[in-house]
């Protein structure tokens, strides 16, 4: 079944998804007329190719992402440093659960690809299961590891035949996305599947 995604602030960049790939990209009115049977998903904000987070190892192997049941003791933000190392040392199940929660948090920030060499099986499994793309990264990174890194790195443009991988941010334009950050994400699509939707 075809799905047509459009965002209110970027109607010139609507996307028709067919399975795991993009069938068409173009203005909403044109795509709606050309694909009348497609299921419609309308979002606030802008539709983008999604983000590359260059801090894969730092966020998925060196940080501990608390379970909501641990929030009273550990908080809700990623834990770094000695405390993270102690929590991750509990074993493969702790590392795997943390990596899965970390990937979910990345998806909630519009991340569709991660960079950096992931060495642990738990992080690699979490990334592969989610369908995130793996990419290389520059030798020097601009700042500390973050779910909304500065600067934001948007992937190359969307196109027919490419993997259906993109994110929608509730901002009026790209300048506002850069200013307000990736926490404005309302939807993330990976492999043609809606893997995150803000409630």
Secondary structure per residue as TSV (DSSP state, phi and psi in degrees):
chain	resnum	aa	ss	phi	psi
A	1	X	-	360.0	136.0
A	2	X	E	-79.9	143.9
A	3	X	E	-126.6	130.6
A	4	X	E	-104.8	117.9
A	5	X	E	-103.6	131.8
A	6	X	E	-141.6	151.2
A	7	X	E	-124.8	138.9
A	8	X	G	-56.7	-37.9
A	9	X	G	-89.2	-3.5
A	10	X	G	-139.4	57.3
A	11	X	T	-64.5	-16.7
A	12	X	T	-75.0	-11.1
A	13	X	S	-124.4	72.4
A	14	X	E	-96.2	160.1
A	15	X	E	-134.8	132.2
A	16	X	E	-101.8	124.9
A	17	X	E	-107.3	132.5
A	18	X	E	-126.2	102.9
A	19	X	T	66.7	-126.0
A	20	X	T	-94.1	4.4
A	21	X	E	-126.8	162.2
A	22	X	E	-85.0	125.7
A	23	X	E	-87.8	-33.4
A	24	X	E	-161.5	150.7
A	25	X	E	-132.7	136.6
A	26	X	E	170.7	-170.5
A	27	X	-	-63.2	142.6
A	28	X	H	-54.6	-49.6
A	29	X	H	-58.2	-41.8
A	30	X	H	-66.0	-44.9
A	31	X	H	-69.6	-37.2
A	32	X	H	-63.4	-41.1
A	33	X	H	-67.8	-37.2
A	34	X	H	-80.3	-16.7
A	35	X	T	-134.7	65.4
A	36	X	T	-64.2	-21.9
A	37	X	T	-90.0	-2.1
A	38	X	S	-70.6	141.6
A	39	X	E	-70.4	136.1
A	40	X	E	-100.2	131.6
A	41	X	E	-122.1	113.0
A	42	X	E	-107.4	130.7
A	43	X	E	-121.6	155.9
A	44	X	S	-78.7	155.1
A	45	X	S	90.4	-144.8
A	46	X	E	-121.0	144.5
A	47	X	E	-96.5	127.8
A	48	X	E	-128.5	167.6
A	49	X	S	-67.6	-6.2
A	50	X	-	92.4	172.0
A	51	X	E	-108.6	148.9
A	52	X	E	-100.2	123.0
A	53	X	E	-98.4	116.2
A	54	X	S	-78.1	0.1
A	55	X	-	-107.5	43.6
A	56	X	H	-54.6	-56.8
A	57	X	H	-62.5	-40.7
A	58	X	H	-64.7	-38.8
A	59	X	H	-86.9	-29.4
A	60	X	H	-106.5	-16.1
A	61	X	T	-120.8	-25.1
A	62	X	S	-107.4	-14.3
A	63	X	S	-105.9	151.0
A	64	X	B	-108.7	127.0
A	65	X	-	-101.5	109.7
A	66	X	-	-63.3	144.3
A	67	X	-	-70.5	146.7
A	68	X	G	-54.1	-28.4
A	69	X	G	-72.0	-12.5
A	70	X	G	-99.5	1.8
A	71	X	H	-59.2	-37.2
A	72	X	H	-66.1	-27.8
A	73	X	H	-96.7	-36.7
A	74	X	H	-115.5	-9.4
A	75	X	-	84.6	-170.1
A	76	X	S	-113.3	-9.6
A	77	X	S	-91.0	157.5
A	78	X	-	-56.5	142.9
A	79	X	B	-102.3	132.1
A	80	X	-	-118.7	174.8
A	81	X	H	76.6	-151.6
A	82	X	H	-58.5	-42.0
A	83	X	H	-62.4	-42.0
A	84	X	H	-62.9	-44.0
A	85	X	H	-60.5	-39.8
A	86	X	H	-66.4	-42.0
A	87	X	H	-67.2	-40.4
A	88	X	H	-72.3	-23.7
A	89	X	T	-71.6	-7.7
A	90	X	T	-62.9	-18.8
A	91	X	-	134.8	177.7
A	92	X	H	-59.1	-36.4
A	93	X	H	-66.9	-38.2
A	94	X	H	-67.3	-41.6
A	95	X	H	-65.8	-41.9
A	96	X	H	-65.0	-44.4
A	97	X	H	-65.3	-40.5
A	98	X	H	-64.4	-44.2
A	99	X	H	-62.7	-41.3
A	100	X	H	-63.4	-42.2
A	101	X	H	-66.3	-36.9
A	102	X	H	-63.5	-42.1
A	103	X	H	-63.3	-42.1
A	104	X	H	-61.1	-39.2
A	105	X	H	-68.0	-36.8
A	106	X	H	-63.1	-45.1
A	107	X	H	-59.4	-37.1
A	108	X	T	-70.1	-8.7
A	109	X	T	-111.3	18.7
A	110	X	T	76.7	14.3
A	111	X	E	-77.5	128.0
A	112	X	E	-120.8	-4.2
A	113	X	E	-150.7	147.5
A	114	X	E	-124.9	150.0
A	115	X	E	-121.0	159.3
A	116	X	S	107.8	151.5
A	117	X	-	-82.3	110.2
A	118	X	-	-85.9	128.1
A	119	X	-	-109.8	-27.0
A	120	X	S	-83.8	139.7
A	121	X	H	-59.5	-37.7
A	122	X	H	-62.9	-45.0
A	123	X	H	-68.4	-43.2
A	124	X	H	-60.1	-43.9
A	125	X	H	-61.7	-42.8
A	126	X	H	-63.7	-41.5
A	127	X	H	-67.1	-45.0
A	128	X	H	-66.0	-43.0
A	129	X	H	-62.2	-35.5
A	130	X	H	-77.1	-17.3
A	131	X	T	84.6	13.1
A	132	X	-	-66.7	140.9
A	133	X	E	-77.9	150.3
A	134	X	E	-106.1	138.6
A	135	X	E	-139.9	161.7
A	136	X	-	-78.7	166.3
A	137	X	-	-138.2	158.6
A	138	X	-	-67.5	159.1
A	139	X	S	-65.3	-34.9
A	140	X	S	-109.9	130.4
A	141	X	-	-106.2	145.7
A	142	X	S	-75.3	-21.5
A	143	X	S	-159.5	-169.3
A	144	X	-	-72.6	156.8
A	145	X	-	-59.4	133.8
A	146	X	-	-156.4	152.4
A	147	X	T	-69.4	-26.9
A	148	X	T	-120.1	77.3
A	149	X	-	-67.1	155.7
A	150	X	S	-119.5	122.2
A	151	X	S	-80.0	158.5
A	152	X	-	-71.3	142.7
A	153	X	-	-116.5	105.4
A	154	X	B	-82.0	142.6
A	155	X	-	-74.0	166.8
A	156	X	S	-58.8	165.5
A	157	X	-	-57.6	159.9
A	158	X	-	-80.2	149.8
A	159	X	-	-160.1	153.7
A	160	X	T	-59.0	136.8
A	161	X	T	89.4	-15.9
A	162	X	S	-79.1	161.8
A	163	X	B	-58.1	140.8
A	164	X	-	-78.6	90.7
A	165	X	-	-141.2	109.5
A	166	X	E	-162.9	171.6
A	167	X	E	-141.7	154.5
A	168	X	E	-120.4	133.4
A	169	X	E	-121.5	136.1
A	170	X	S	-82.8	69.9
A	171	X	S	-138.4	159.2
A	172	X	S	-77.2	-23.4
A	173	X	S	-164.3	176.8
A	174	X	H	-66.3	-33.3
A	175	X	H	-60.4	-40.3
A	176	X	H	-68.7	-34.4
A	177	X	H	-62.7	-45.2
A	178	X	H	-62.1	-42.2
A	179	X	H	-70.4	-45.7
A	180	X	H	-90.2	-20.2
A	181	X	-	87.9	174.9
A	182	X	G	-73.0	-10.7
A	183	X	G	-68.9	-6.3
A	184	X	G	-82.9	4.0
A	185	X	E	-61.8	134.4
A	186	X	E	-113.4	-20.6
A	187	X	E	-158.6	142.9
A	188	X	E	-132.7	131.5
A	189	X	E	-117.6	129.2
A	190	X	E	-134.7	129.1
A	191	X	T	61.6	28.8
A	192	X	T	80.5	-3.8
A	193	X	E	-101.6	140.5
A	194	X	E	-77.3	101.9
A	195	X	E	-97.5	-13.6
A	196	X	E	-147.8	136.6
A	197	X	E	-143.0	122.8
A	198	X	-	-68.8	135.4
A	199	X	-	-89.3	360.0
